[in-house]
């Protein structure tokens, strides 16, 4: 093959790589998560609060988080999502509940 043919093949190959994204895949990256409750104060027995996680990132990241109760009591309305409702336990002594987002 002569130099001209190799140049054309190289150009076509580069064009095909560019059209399908070329190099390494793009990886979604979460850079920060902020959690806020409304109201953000102590809750009475069986009271509810909405808790929202704001997720910041790049490359098509998911804004959903996984929620779980680590200690204490109460219930959460969902295990996954950007926002949940937390219901305090029906009997509240001087205790606290820790949620993980």
N, C-alpha and C positions, 0 to 999 in steps of 0.2 A: 504494500500500500504506500502511496506517496504522501508527502507532508500535508497536502491539501485535504485528502480524505480523512486523515487523522484529526485535522483541525475541525472538520465538520462533525465527526463523531464525538469529539470532546465537547464541542458546543452543544450538540443535542443532549448528551449525557448531563451536562451542567444545567440545561434548561429543564430536563425531567426532574432532577434532584430539587431544583428551586421550586418547581410547581407542586411537589408533594412535601414541601417543608424542609427538605434537605436534612441536615445534621441531626443532632440529638433531639429526643422528644422534649416538649415543654412540660415541666412539672409544676402543678399547682402548689403554691406556697402560702401558708398562713403566717402573717407577721405579728398579729396581735389579736387578743380576745378581751373584750371588756364586758363585764356583767353588771346589770343594774336591776334593782327591784323597785316596784311601785306599789304600795308605799315602801320606803326603805327604812322601816323602823320595826320595833318589836311587834309581834302579832299576838292577838288574843287567841284563846283556844278556838279551833276550827275556822279561824279567819283565813282569808286567801290573799295572795299577792301575785302579781304578774312579774315574772323574771325574764329579762331579755338579754341575749348575748349578741354583741355586735362584733362581727369577725371582719378583719381587714387582711387582705392578701393580694396575690398576683396570679396571673395565668389561669383564670377560670376556677378558682378555689370554691369550695362549698361553704355557704354561710350557716349551715346547720351544725349544731353541736350535739354531743351525747350527754344526757343528764342522768345523774344518779344521786341517791341519798347515801351519803357516806356514814353519817352517824346521826343520832337523834331520831325523831319520828316525823310523821306527816306523810303526805302523798304528793306526787307530781302528776301533771296531766298527760305527759308524754315523755318518752325516753329519748327522742330525737327531735330537733327543731331549733329554730332561732329564738322561740319564745315559748314559755310554759306557764302554767298556773301551779303555784305551790299552796297546799292547804296544810295549815298547822295542825298538830295533833289535837285531839279533843280534850285531853287533859294536859295542861301546860304547867309544869313546875318550873322553877328557875333553871331552865336548861336551854340548850341551843341545838340547832340542827345544822349540819354542814352538807351543802350540796356541791357536787362536782360538775363542772361544765367542760 
